[in-house]
């Protein structure tokens, strides 16, 4: 009886191990990551697609555009055989693919991520939307929509109007205190704000004797970071606006 129970126990253990091995793919390796969809603006330089590397990834290969109206080039590669412990965001490096759309349209970008020997580790396909519509329809401060030169008023309403389909997520305002350090706070859309009175200042080798080493802005800058949800990809994106005043420091 005991021998029969022992044989049954061994049988169930074997079945359990078999099921476990089927659930976990043998030798499955971590793979590179890239978005499934990307939104760029037509005839704009500086548009890029980011590819995050994992262990064993080396570079981009077989990069192809689905149309002659979308120009592609790998513009940056940073990969390593060793994990970069100091870089929590990109421990195995990353690459960027530059994109330039001649015309509006929806395009397909395909590429492979390969190892040092050129073997394909993962293939990617990204749908790229190239449009001419801007996410932010209008931005105003103290009733003015032009952001050139020194702002005529120290206080006023900062208001953002989004284009149809784009959703405003948040507005973050950054100014500086008397010592030149950042003051960061969230504001509501249409809120009355006071522009910063002081300029940014960075001191190098602070506390060092017989030495003066620092840099500062010319004017008191107040920066507004507008975060919104992209209607084509659903991703969160940001755009920045700056206003200036004559500083007190």
C-alpha positions as a Markdown table, in Angstrom:
| # | Residue | x | y | z |
|---|---|---|---|---|
| 1 | Unk | 0.0 | 0.0 | 0.0 |
| 2 | Unk | 2.8 | 2.4 | 0.9 |
| 3 | Unk | 4.6 | 1.6 | -2.3 |
| 4 | Unk | 1.4 | 2.3 | -4.3 |
| 5 | Unk | 1.0 | 5.7 | -2.6 |
| 6 | Unk | 4.6 | 6.5 | -3.3 |
| 7 | Unk | 4.2 | 5.7 | -7.0 |
| 8 | Unk | 1.1 | 7.9 | -7.2 |
| 9 | Unk | 2.9 | 10.8 | -5.5 |
| 10 | Unk | 5.8 | 10.5 | -7.9 |
| 11 | Unk | 3.3 | 10.4 | -10.8 |
| 12 | Unk | 1.5 | 13.7 | -9.7 |
| 13 | Unk | 4.9 | 15.4 | -9.2 |
| 14 | Unk | 5.9 | 14.4 | -12.7 |
| 15 | Unk | 2.7 | 15.8 | -14.1 |
| 16 | Unk | 3.1 | 19.0 | -12.2 |
| 17 | Unk | 6.6 | 19.5 | -13.5 |
| 18 | Unk | 5.5 | 18.8 | -17.1 |
| 19 | Unk | 2.6 | 21.4 | -16.8 |
| 20 | Unk | 5.1 | 23.9 | -15.4 |
| 21 | Unk | 7.5 | 23.4 | -18.2 |
| 22 | Unk | 4.8 | 23.9 | -20.8 |
| 23 | Unk | 3.7 | 27.1 | -19.2 |
| 24 | Unk | 7.2 | 28.6 | -19.1 |
| 25 | Unk | 8.8 | 28.7 | -22.6 |
| 26 | Unk | 12.2 | 27.0 | -22.6 |
| 27 | Unk | 15.0 | 29.5 | -22.7 |
| 28 | Unk | 12.8 | 32.5 | -23.4 |
| 29 | Unk | 14.9 | 35.7 | -23.3 |
| 30 | Unk | 14.0 | 39.2 | -22.5 |
| 31 | Unk | 13.5 | 41.3 | -25.6 |
| 32 | Unk | 13.8 | 44.8 | -26.9 |
| 33 | Unk | 10.8 | 47.2 | -26.6 |
| 34 | Unk | 9.4 | 49.8 | -29.1 |
| 35 | Unk | 6.0 | 51.4 | -29.4 |
| 36 | Unk | 3.4 | 49.9 | -31.6 |
| 37 | Unk | 2.2 | 53.4 | -32.8 |
| 38 | Unk | 4.0 | 56.7 | -33.1 |
| 39 | Unk | 2.7 | 60.2 | -34.1 |
| 40 | Unk | 5.0 | 62.7 | -35.8 |
| 41 | Unk | 4.4 | 66.0 | -37.6 |
| 42 | Unk | 4.9 | 66.3 | -41.3 |
| 43 | Unk | 8.0 | 68.1 | -42.6 |
| 44 | Unk | 9.5 | 68.3 | -39.2 |
| 45 | Unk | 13.1 | 67.4 | -38.4 |
| 46 | Unk | 14.1 | 65.9 | -35.1 |
| 47 | Unk | 11.2 | 63.4 | -35.0 |
| 48 | Unk | 12.5 | 60.1 | -33.5 |
| 49 | Unk | 11.4 | 56.6 | -32.5 |
| 50 | Unk | 13.0 | 55.1 | -29.4 |
| 51 | Unk | 13.9 | 51.5 | -29.1 |
| 52 | Unk | 14.8 | 50.2 | -25.6 |
| 53 | Unk | 17.5 | 47.4 | -25.6 |
| 54 | Unk | 17.6 | 44.4 | -23.3 |
| 55 | Unk | 20.4 | 42.0 | -22.5 |
| 56 | Unk | 22.0 | 40.6 | -25.6 |
| 57 | Unk | 20.7 | 43.4 | -27.9 |
| 58 | Unk | 23.3 | 45.1 | -30.0 |
| 59 | Unk | 21.9 | 47.3 | -32.8 |
| 60 | Unk | 19.2 | 48.1 | -35.3 |
| 61 | Unk | 19.2 | 46.2 | -38.6 |
| 62 | Unk | 17.0 | 45.8 | -41.7 |
| 63 | Unk | 15.3 | 49.2 | -41.2 |
| 64 | Unk | 12.6 | 49.7 | -43.8 |
| 65 | Unk | 10.0 | 52.3 | -44.6 |
| 66 | Unk | 6.7 | 51.4 | -46.2 |
| 67 | Unk | 6.8 | 54.5 | -48.3 |
| 68 | Unk | 9.3 | 56.7 | -50.1 |
| 69 | Unk | 7.6 | 59.7 | -48.4 |
| 70 | Unk | 8.9 | 58.6 | -45.0 |
| 71 | Unk | 12.7 | 58.9 | -44.6 |
| 72 | Unk | 14.3 | 56.8 | -42.0 |
| 73 | Unk | 17.8 | 56.5 | -40.5 |
| 74 | Unk | 19.2 | 55.1 | -37.3 |
| 75 | Unk | 20.5 | 58.2 | -35.5 |
| 76 | Unk | 21.7 | 56.9 | -32.1 |
| 77 | Unk | 22.9 | 53.6 | -30.7 |
| 78 | Unk | 24.1 | 52.8 | -27.2 |
| 79 | Unk | 24.4 | 49.2 | -26.3 |
| 80 | Unk | 26.6 | 47.2 | -23.8 |
| 81 | Unk | 27.5 | 43.6 | -22.9 |
| 82 | Unk | 27.4 | 44.7 | -19.3 |
| 83 | Unk | 24.4 | 46.0 | -17.4 |
| 84 | Unk | 24.7 | 49.7 | -16.7 |
| 85 | Unk | 23.8 | 49.7 | -13.0 |
| 86 | Unk | 23.9 | 53.6 | -12.9 |
| 87 | Unk | 21.2 | 53.8 | -15.5 |
| 88 | Unk | 17.9 | 52.4 | -14.1 |
| 89 | Unk | 15.9 | 53.5 | -17.2 |
| 90 | Unk | 18.2 | 52.1 | -19.9 |
| 91 | Unk | 20.4 | 49.4 | -18.2 |
| 92 | Unk | 21.2 | 47.7 | -21.5 |
| 93 | Unk | 21.1 | 50.9 | -23.6 |
| 94 | Unk | 18.8 | 52.0 | -26.4 |
| 95 | Unk | 18.6 | 53.3 | -30.0 |
| 96 | Unk | 16.8 | 56.0 | -31.8 |
| 97 | Unk | 15.4 | 56.0 | -35.3 |
| 98 | Unk | 15.1 | 59.4 | -37.0 |
| 99 | Unk | 12.0 | 60.0 | -39.1 |
| 100 | Unk | 11.0 | 62.7 | -41.7 |
| 101 | Unk | 7.6 | 62.6 | -43.4 |
| 102 | Unk | 7.4 | 64.4 | -46.7 |
| 103 | Unk | 3.6 | 64.1 | -46.8 |
| 104 | Unk | 0.7 | 63.5 | -44.5 |
| 105 | Unk | -0.2 | 59.8 | -44.1 |
| 106 | Unk | -0.1 | 56.6 | -42.2 |
| 107 | Unk | 3.1 | 54.7 | -42.7 |
| 108 | Unk | 4.7 | 51.4 | -41.5 |
| 109 | Unk | 8.2 | 51.2 | -40.2 |
| 110 | Unk | 9.8 | 47.7 | -39.8 |
| 111 | Unk | 13.2 | 46.8 | -38.3 |
| 112 | Unk | 15.0 | 44.1 | -36.4 |
| 113 | Unk | 17.1 | 44.2 | -33.2 |
| 114 | Unk | 20.1 | 41.9 | -33.6 |
| 115 | Unk | 22.9 | 40.7 | -31.4 |
| 116 | Unk | 26.6 | 41.1 | -31.9 |
| 117 | Unk | 26.7 | 38.2 | -34.4 |
| 118 | Unk | 23.9 | 39.7 | -36.4 |
| 119 | Unk | 21.3 | 37.1 | -35.4 |
| 120 | Unk | 17.7 | 38.6 | -35.1 |
| 121 | Unk | 16.5 | 38.7 | -31.5 |
| 122 | Unk | 13.2 | 40.5 | -32.2 |
| 123 | Unk | 11.4 | 42.0 | -35.1 |
| 124 | Unk | 9.3 | 45.2 | -34.8 |
| 125 | Unk | 6.6 | 46.8 | -36.8 |
| 126 | Unk | 5.5 | 50.4 | -35.9 |
| 127 | Unk | 2.5 | 52.3 | -37.4 |
| 128 | Unk | 3.5 | 56.0 | -37.9 |
| 129 | Unk | 0.9 | 58.7 | -38.2 |
| 130 | Unk | 2.3 | 61.8 | -39.9 |
| 131 | Unk | -0.1 | 64.8 | -39.6 |
| 132 | Unk | -0.1 | 68.6 | -39.8 |
| 133 | Unk | -2.5 | 69.3 | -37.0 |
| 134 | Unk | -1.1 | 70.7 | -33.8 |
| 135 | Unk | -2.2 | 69.3 | -30.4 |
| 136 | Unk | -2.3 | 72.7 | -28.8 |
| 137 | Unk | -4.7 | 75.0 | -30.6 |
| 138 | Unk | -4.0 | 78.2 | -28.6 |
| 139 | Unk | -2.0 | 79.3 | -25.6 |
| 140 | Unk | -2.5 | 82.7 | -23.9 |
| 141 | Unk | -1.1 | 84.6 | -21.0 |
| 142 | Unk | -2.8 | 87.8 | -19.7 |
| 143 | Unk | -5.0 | 87.7 | -22.8 |
| 144 | Unk | -2.0 | 87.7 | -25.2 |
| 145 | Unk | -1.0 | 84.8 | -27.5 |
| 146 | Unk | 2.5 | 86.0 | -28.5 |
| 147 | Unk | 5.4 | 84.8 | -26.4 |
| 148 | Unk | 8.2 | 87.0 | -27.7 |
| 149 | Unk | 10.5 | 89.1 | -25.7 |
| 150 | Unk | 9.8 | 90.3 | -22.1 |
| 151 | Unk | 6.2 | 89.7 | -20.9 |
| 152 | Unk | 4.5 | 93.1 | -20.3 |
| 153 | Unk | 2.6 | 92.0 | -17.2 |
| 154 | Unk | 3.9 | 90.3 | -14.1 |
| 155 | Unk | 0.6 | 88.6 | -13.4 |
| 156 | Unk | -2.2 | 87.1 | -15.6 |
| 157 | Unk | -4.2 | 84.0 | -16.6 |
| 158 | Unk | -2.3 | 81.2 | -18.3 |
| 159 | Unk | -4.8 | 79.3 | -20.5 |
| 160 | Unk | -4.4 | 76.4 | -22.9 |
| 161 | Unk | -6.9 | 75.4 | -25.6 |
| 162 | Unk | -6.4 | 71.9 | -27.1 |
| 163 | Unk | -7.3 | 70.9 | -30.7 |
| 164 | Unk | -10.1 | 68.4 | -31.2 |
| 165 | Unk | -9.3 | 64.9 | -30.0 |
| 166 | Unk | -6.4 | 65.9 | -27.8 |
| 167 | Unk | -6.9 | 65.8 | -24.0 |
| 168 | Unk | -5.1 | 68.2 | -21.6 |
| 169 | Unk | -3.6 | 66.2 | -18.7 |
| 170 | Unk | -1.7 | 68.8 | -16.6 |
| 171 | Unk | 0.2 | 72.1 | -16.5 |
| 172 | Unk | 3.4 | 72.4 | -14.5 |
| 173 | Unk | 4.9 | 75.8 | -13.8 |
| 174 | Unk | 8.6 | 76.2 | -13.1 |
| 175 | Unk | 10.2 | 79.5 | -11.8 |
| 176 | Unk | 13.2 | 80.3 | -9.5 |
| 177 | Unk | 13.8 | 81.7 | -6.0 |
| 178 | Unk | 16.2 | 84.4 | -4.9 |
| 179 | Unk | 19.1 | 81.8 | -4.9 |
| 180 | Unk | 18.3 | 80.6 | -8.4 |
| 181 | Unk | 16.9 | 77.3 | -7.4 |
| 182 | Unk | 13.7 | 75.8 | -9.0 |
| 183 | Unk | 10.2 | 76.3 | -7.7 |
| 184 | Unk | 7.9 | 73.7 | -9.4 |
| 185 | Unk | 4.1 | 73.6 | -8.9 |
| 186 | Unk | 1.0 | 72.3 | -10.7 |
| 187 | Unk | -1.5 | 74.9 | -11.9 |
| 188 | Unk | -5.0 | 74.7 | -13.2 |
| 189 | Unk | -5.9 | 75.7 | -16.8 |
| 190 | Unk | -6.9 | 79.3 | -16.8 |
| 191 | Unk | -5.4 | 80.0 | -13.4 |
| 192 | Unk | -4.1 | 83.4 | -12.5 |
| 193 | Unk | -0.3 | 83.1 | -12.0 |
| 194 | Unk | 2.6 | 85.4 | -11.1 |
| 195 | Unk | 5.7 | 85.1 | -13.2 |
| 196 | Unk | 9.0 | 84.4 | -11.5 |
| 197 | Unk | 11.0 | 87.4 | -10.3 |
| 198 | Unk | 14.4 | 85.7 | -10.2 |
| 199 | Unk | 16.7 | 84.0 | -12.8 |
| 200 | Unk | 18.1 | 80.5 | -12.7 |
| 201 | Unk | 21.5 | 80.1 | -11.3 |
| 202 | Unk | 23.8 | 77.1 | -11.0 |
| 203 | Unk | 26.9 | 77.2 | -8.7 |
| 204 | Unk | 29.8 | 74.8 | -9.4 |
| 205 | Unk | 32.2 | 73.7 | -6.7 |
| 206 | Unk | 30.0 | 75.4 | -4.1 |
| 207 | Unk | 32.0 | 76.2 | -0.9 |
| 208 | Unk | 35.4 | 76.1 | -2.6 |
| 209 | Unk | 37.8 | 78.7 | -1.4 |
| 210 | Unk | 39.4 | 81.3 | -3.6 |
| 211 | Unk | 37.2 | 80.3 | -6.5 |
| 212 | Unk | 34.2 | 81.7 | -8.4 |
| 213 | Unk | 32.4 | 79.2 | -10.7 |
| 214 | Unk | 28.8 | 79.6 | -11.7 |
| 215 | Unk | 26.4 | 80.3 | -14.5 |
| 216 | Unk | 23.0 | 82.1 | -14.7 |
| 217 | Unk | 20.3 | 83.1 | -17.1 |
| 218 | Unk | 20.0 | 86.7 | -18.3 |
| 219 | Unk | 16.3 | 87.0 | -17.6 |
| 220 | Unk | 13.8 | 85.6 | -15.1 |
| 221 | Unk | 12.3 | 82.7 | -16.9 |
| 222 | Unk | 9.0 | 81.0 | -16.1 |
| 223 | Unk | 8.4 | 77.8 | -17.9 |
| 224 | Unk | 5.0 | 76.0 | -18.5 |
| 225 | Unk | 5.1 | 72.3 | -19.2 |
| 226 | Unk | 1.8 | 71.3 | -20.9 |
| 227 | Unk | 1.2 | 67.5 | -20.8 |
| 228 | Unk | -1.5 | 66.1 | -23.0 |
| 229 | Unk | -2.8 | 62.7 | -24.4 |
| 230 | Unk | -2.1 | 62.1 | -28.1 |
| 231 | Unk | -5.3 | 61.2 | -30.0 |
| 232 | Unk | -3.5 | 58.9 | -32.4 |
| 233 | Unk | -1.4 | 56.8 | -30.0 |
| 234 | Unk | -2.9 | 57.5 | -26.6 |
| 235 | Unk | 0.6 | 58.3 | -25.3 |
| 236 | Unk | 1.3 | 61.2 | -23.0 |
| 237 | Unk | 3.3 | 64.0 | -24.6 |
| 238 | Unk | 4.6 | 67.4 | -23.5 |
| 239 | Unk | 5.1 | 70.8 | -25.0 |
| 240 | Unk | 6.9 | 73.8 | -23.3 |
| 241 | Unk | 6.2 | 77.5 | -23.2 |
| 242 | Unk | 8.4 | 80.2 | -21.6 |
| 243 | Unk | 7.8 | 83.7 | -20.4 |
| 244 | Unk | 10.4 | 86.2 | -19.3 |
| 245 | Unk | 10.7 | 89.2 | -17.0 |
| 246 | Unk | 13.6 | 91.5 | -16.0 |
| 247 | Unk | 15.0 | 89.7 | -12.9 |
| 248 | Unk | 15.5 | 91.1 | -9.4 |
| 249 | Unk | 18.7 | 89.1 | -8.8 |
